[in-house]
Amino acid sequence: MSKSVARVRRALAGAGLDIEPIEIG
């Protein structure tokens, strides 16, 4: 996984979503 995925996860977490976009990337 790249750092981009980490940013996406933080963005989703900030949006109030309790999901882990593992498929993203």
N, CA, C and O atoms as CSV, one atom per row, in Angstrom:
chain,resi,resn,atom,element,x,y,z
A,1,MET,N,N,0.845,-1.207,0.000
A,1,MET,CA,C,0.000,0.000,0.000
A,1,MET,C,C,0.872,1.245,0.000
A,1,MET,O,O,1.912,1.296,0.657
A,2,SER,N,N,0.436,2.230,-0.737
A,2,SER,CA,C,1.199,3.481,-0.808
A,2,SER,C,C,0.660,4.502,0.184
A,2,SER,O,O,-0.378,4.287,0.809
A,3,LYS,N,N,1.366,5.602,0.319
A,3,LYS,CA,C,0.943,6.646,1.257
A,3,LYS,C,C,-0.383,7.253,0.820
A,3,LYS,O,O,-1.120,7.802,1.638
A,4,SER,N,N,-0.682,7.153,-0.468
A,4,SER,CA,C,-1.946,7.708,-0.976
A,4,SER,C,C,-3.122,7.020,-0.291
A,4,SER,O,O,-4.125,7.657,0.033
A,5,VAL,N,N,-2.989,5.724,-0.075
A,5,VAL,CA,C,-4.058,4.966,0.568
A,5,VAL,C,C,-4.268,5.471,1.980
A,5,VAL,O,O,-5.401,5.569,2.452
A,6,ALA,N,N,-3.169,5.792,2.658
A,6,ALA,CA,C,-3.258,6.293,4.031
A,6,ALA,C,C,-4.028,7.607,4.051
A,6,ALA,O,O,-4.839,7.853,4.944
A,7,ARG,N,N,-3.762,8.449,3.050
A,7,ARG,CA,C,-4.457,9.747,2.974
A,7,ARG,C,C,-5.943,9.518,2.738
A,7,ARG,O,O,-6.783,10.218,3.304
A,8,VAL,N,N,-6.263,8.550,1.913
A,8,VAL,CA,C,-7.671,8.245,1.631
A,8,VAL,C,C,-8.360,7.766,2.897
A,8,VAL,O,O,-9.486,8.162,3.196
A,9,ARG,N,N,-7.666,6.907,3.640
A,9,ARG,CA,C,-8.246,6.385,4.880
A,9,ARG,C,C,-8.510,7.516,5.853
A,9,ARG,O,O,-9.554,7.553,6.506
A,10,ARG,N,N,-7.562,8.440,5.950
A,10,ARG,CA,C,-7.737,9.565,6.871
A,10,ARG,C,C,-8.891,10.439,6.403
A,10,ARG,O,O,-9.645,10.965,7.223
A,11,ALA,N,N,-9.034,10.597,5.103
A,11,ALA,CA,C,-10.106,11.434,4.561
A,11,ALA,C,C,-11.459,10.800,4.897
A,11,ALA,O,O,-12.396,11.490,5.300
A,12,LEU,N,N,-11.546,9.482,4.726
A,12,LEU,CA,C,-12.800,8.782,5.017
A,12,LEU,C,C,-13.088,8.818,6.508
A,12,LEU,O,O,-14.234,8.995,6.921
A,13,ALA,N,N,-12.051,8.650,7.313
A,13,ALA,CA,C,-12.222,8.682,8.769
A,13,ALA,C,C,-12.696,10.067,9.184
A,13,ALA,O,O,-13.538,10.200,10.072
A,14,GLY,N,N,-12.157,11.095,8.544
A,14,GLY,CA,C,-12.547,12.460,8.864
A,14,GLY,C,C,-13.982,12.720,8.446
A,14,GLY,O,O,-14.662,13.576,9.013
A,15,ALA,N,N,-14.436,11.973,7.449
A,15,ALA,CA,C,-15.798,12.155,6.966
A,15,ALA,C,C,-16.781,11.444,7.892
A,15,ALA,O,O,-17.995,11.598,7.759
A,16,GLY,N,N,-16.244,10.666,8.830
A,16,GLY,CA,C,-17.114,9.975,9.781
A,16,GLY,C,C,-17.460,8.575,9.315
A,16,GLY,O,O,-18.509,8.037,9.670
A,17,LEU,N,N,-16.581,7.986,8.523
A,17,LEU,CA,C,-16.847,6.640,8.023
A,17,LEU,C,C,-15.928,5.640,8.711
A,17,LEU,O,O,-14.715,5.840,8.780
A,18,ASP,N,N,-16.513,4.573,9.214
A,18,ASP,CA,C,-15.711,3.553,9.884
A,18,ASP,C,C,-15.435,2.393,8.937
A,18,ASP,O,O,-15.728,1.238,9.248
A,19,ILE,N,N,-14.875,2.711,7.791
A,19,ILE,CA,C,-14.563,1.661,6.827
A,19,ILE,C,C,-13.093,1.736,6.437
A,19,ILE,O,O,-12.485,2.806,6.475
A,20,GLU,N,N,-12.531,0.596,6.064
A,20,GLU,CA,C,-11.134,0.583,5.653
A,20,GLU,C,C,-11.051,0.248,4.168
A,20,GLU,O,O,-11.190,-0.911,3.778
A,21,PRO,N,N,-10.826,1.265,3.344
A,21,PRO,CA,C,-10.740,1.076,1.889
A,21,PRO,C,C,-9.486,0.320,1.488
A,21,PRO,O,O,-8.574,0.889,0.888
A,22,ILE,N,N,-9.443,-0.958,1.821
A,22,ILE,CA,C,-8.263,-1.763,1.511
A,22,ILE,C,C,-8.168,-2.003,0.004
A,22,ILE,O,O,-7.073,-2.149,-0.538
A,23,GLU,N,N,-9.315,-2.041,-0.665
A,23,GLU,CA,C,-9.316,-2.307,-2.099
A,23,GLU,C,C,-8.816,-1.110,-2.887
A,23,GLU,O,O,-8.475,-1.235,-4.064
A,24,ILE,N,N,-8.771,0.052,-2.242
A,24,ILE,CA,C,-8.315,1.252,-2.937
A,24,ILE,C,C,-6.804,1.245,-3.043
A,24,ILE,O,O,-6.111,0.971,-2.063
A,25,GLY,N,N,-6.283,1.546,-4.237
A,25,GLY,CA,C,-4.850,1.569,-4.413
A,25,GLY,C,C,-4.484,0.525,-5.440
A,25,GLY,O,O,-3.307,0.358,-5.758
